[in-house]
Amino acid sequence: MTGENRPADGGRSPAVLRAENAASRLHKNAGVRRPGLRSELGADLRGIWGIADDDPPHRVCAIVHLRLVQVLRSMAEPASKLEQIVLAAYNAGPVPLSGNKTERLASIPGRSGRSCDRDLRPFQEELLVSLRTGRQPLSAHEIGAAERRFAARPAGPDPVAAPRNPIHGFHTDADQVVRWFLGESWCAPADAVREPIVLDLGERGAWLCVFSDQGALDHYRGTVGCGWPLSLSGTGREFAGRVHGRAAPTGLLVDPSPHRGRGAERAFSLSPSLIAQLSPDFPS
């Protein structure tokens, strides 16, 4: 026994303690979508996470979302098991959820709010630990893709009317468009257990539809009348990897039009054979 007395805060600096306090409150009220999020984070947490004083609100939300995802992917627990719980708890999913954290967790199909809260605790502990360790820098591409999750959509009757992508050039420079697709963030329909819903079109094959954002998916679902209960988000590379792992050859339909004979210029497809060629680029 040396008789050494360690401080109750474990020797952490006041700045880190303030950042931890702010991070521990992130799930409260409307989560990362609350008004005044920048102020709630405080200067210390903003500095640790690389949030500038003049970043617009949707960029602040995007960076916070990416920092949460970084922690999620660093954990030994499979990210797929915790992802739905974390995104609901912090209101960081592609669709804003109403209510407080308890109500958001209680809305997860097939789970009780209490069990979700219990499974969330290791993530919350790891989140605080991450503030005292090194963090990977966020690329401009990552932030830009995440910003679209939180940016307000312009009003209009057709959410897919204004293309935000180079799909128009698919037939003249397919390689560039495919590379762009793999790195972008997309939404896909999911069933009650958060598995992608693949359409079996008989002789025309099996296909997973992916959409540029939740608004485009909702518009397609409402127009066509698809009974898709949920959705999930991921990069094009992640979705291509998921369909490549299926027993039946499966392709991707990207931003399909809900209107027969209209909107084809904003859509394209990745066939199962093309996805097989791309497979070395997929996450393991």
N, C-alpha and C positions, 0 to 999 in steps of 0.2 A: 504494500500500500504506500503510495507516494504522498497521499494527502492532497493531491491536486484537485482544485475545484474548477470544474468546467462551467462556463456560463450556460444558462438555461436555453439560450438560443443556438447552442452548438457552435458559437464563434462566427455566426453569419453576420454580415454587415447590415447596418440599418436599411440600406437601399434594397438588399435582397429580401429582408424581412417585409418591407413595404410591398415589394413585388409579389411575394408569396401571399400576402393578405389580399391583394387585388385579384390574383389568380384564383384564390379559394372562393371568391364571390362571383366568378364568371357565370356560374349556372343559375344565378338568382334571377327572378322576374322573367324577362323575355330572353335571357341568355345573351348571346353575342349580337342579337338583333335589337337589343334595348336602345332607346334614344340616349344619346350622350355617352356611348361606349368609350370614346376616346378619353373623356374625363374620368370615367370609372376605372379605367386601366391604371391611370396615374403615370407620372413621368418615368418612374423607375421601371415598371413593367414594359412601357412603350420602348424605353431604351434597350432593354434586354431583347425584345422581340423585333427590333428594327422598324418601329413605326414612327414616321416623321410627324412633326407638329402640323404640317400642312397637308397630310394625306386626307383625301375625302373620306366620308363615312363608309362607303362601300369597300374602299381599299383597306381601311382599318379592320372591318369585319373579315375580309378575305385573308389578311395576314394572320389574324387570330385563328381562323379556321385552319390554315396551313400549319400553324404551330401546334394546334391540338392533334392534327393528323400525324405530324412528326412524332409526337409522344406516343400516339397509338401504335404506330408502326415499329417503334423501338422496343415494345414490350414483348415478353416471352409468350404471353397469351396471344393466340391467333387474332389478328386484327379483325377478321371477319366476324368473330364472336362478339367483340366489343363495339364494333363500329356503329351499329344501329343504336346502342344504348348511349354512347358518347355523343353522337350527333343529335339525338333527341334531348339529352340532358342539357346540352349547351345551345340547343336550337340552331345548330350549324348545318342542318341538312339542306337539300335543294329546295324544300318547301317549308316556309315558315310555319311553326306550330303555335297554337294558342295555349294559354295557361302557363302556370309556373312549372318548375322542374318536376315536381311530384306528378302533376297532371300529364305532362308530356311523356314521362316514363310509363305511366299507367295506360297510355294509349297504344303502346307497342303490342301487337297481336301475339297471343299465346304466352305472355309473360305477366307476372304481377309487378306492380310498381315497387314493392318491397324487395323482390329478388333482383330487379334491375338496379336498384339503389345499392344493394350489397355488392353486385358485380362491378359497379362503377368505382367503388372505393380504391382498389389498387391503381386505377388510372389516375384518380385525383392525387394520390400519393406520388405517383411517378411524375405527374405534371409539376408538382412543387420541386421535386428533385431535379428536374430538367432545367430549372432556373439557375441552378448552381453548377451546371456542367456545360460543356461546349455544345453549341447548336449549329447545325448545317445552315449555310446561307440559303436564302430563297432566291430563285432565279426570277427575272422579269417575266419569263414565260409562265412559270407557276403562278405568280401573283396575278397576271393578266387573266389566266383561265379561271382562277378562283374568284376574281372580281365579278365575273359575269353571274356568279351564283347569287350575289348580293346587290347588284346594280338594279335599280328600278326599271321595269320594262315600260316602253312607251305604250300609251293607249292605242287601241286599234282593233278592228274586227278580226284580223287574221294575224296571230302571233308569229307566223312564219313568213310574213310578207316581206320583211326586210332582211335579206341574207347578210350574214356576218362572216362569210367564209369564202374561200376560193373554189368552191365546188363547181362553179360555172366553167372552170378551166380543166375539169377532169379528163375530158377526151383529148385535150391537147398536151397536158402535162400530168398524166396520172400518177407518176412517181412522187411528184411534189405534193399532190393532194393527199395521197396515202400517208406520206410522212407527216403532213399537217394533221391528218385525222388521228394518227396514233398518239400524238402528244396532247390533243385537246381533251377537255372534259365533256362528258356526255351523260344523258339520262336514258335509262331503259326500263321497260315495264317489269314488275316483279310480282311474285305470288305472295301469299300470306307468310311464308317463311323466308322471304327476301331472296328467292332464287329467280334468275332471269326467266321471263316467259318467252319461250321459243315457239314460233308459228310453224306448224307442219302444213306445207302447201302441196302435199302429194307429189305429183310428178315434177313440180317446180322446186322441190327441195324444202329444207328446213332453214328458217331465217330468224334472227333476232333483230328487232327494230331498235335503233338508238336515235335519240333526238338531241338537238343542240342545247336544249335546256328544258326545265320542267314545264314552262309555258307551252312550248311546242308539243311536248308529249300530251299535256292536258287537252290541247286543241284537237289533236289527232284522236285521242280517246273519246272526247265528247262528240266529235263529228261522225266518227265511224261507229261508235257504240261499243267499243271494246270493254270487256269486263275485267280490266286490269286493276287489282285492288291497291297495289303499291308501286313504288318505283325505287330505283337505286342509281347511284352515280358512280362514275369511274372514268378513267382515260380510255381513249380508243384502244390503246395497247392492252389494257386490262380486259376490256370486253372481247377483243379478238382472242386473247389467251383463253378466256373462259369458253368460248364456242369451239376453239381448236381442241379443247380437252373432251368434247362430247363424243360419244360412240358414233352417232350419225353425223355425216358431214353437214356442217352448218355454216351459213354465211351471215353477213351483216347488211341490213338495209339501213342506210343513213338518211335521216330526215325524210322518210317517205311522205308523199302528199296524201292527205285524206280525200282529195278531190280527183276523181277519175279524169284523166286527160289534162289536168292542170298541175303545175308545180314540179314537174319532172326535172326542170333545169336546176332545182335546188336540192336534188337528191342524187345519190349514187349508191352503189353496192360493192361490197367486198365478197367475192365468191369464196367458197370453201377451198378451192385450189390456190387462190391468191393468199388466203390466210395461212395455208400450209407452208407456202414459200416464205412467209414472214415469220414463221414460228420461232426461229432462233433469237428474234428480237423481243420475245415475250418474257414477262417475269416468271421466274421458276416457282 
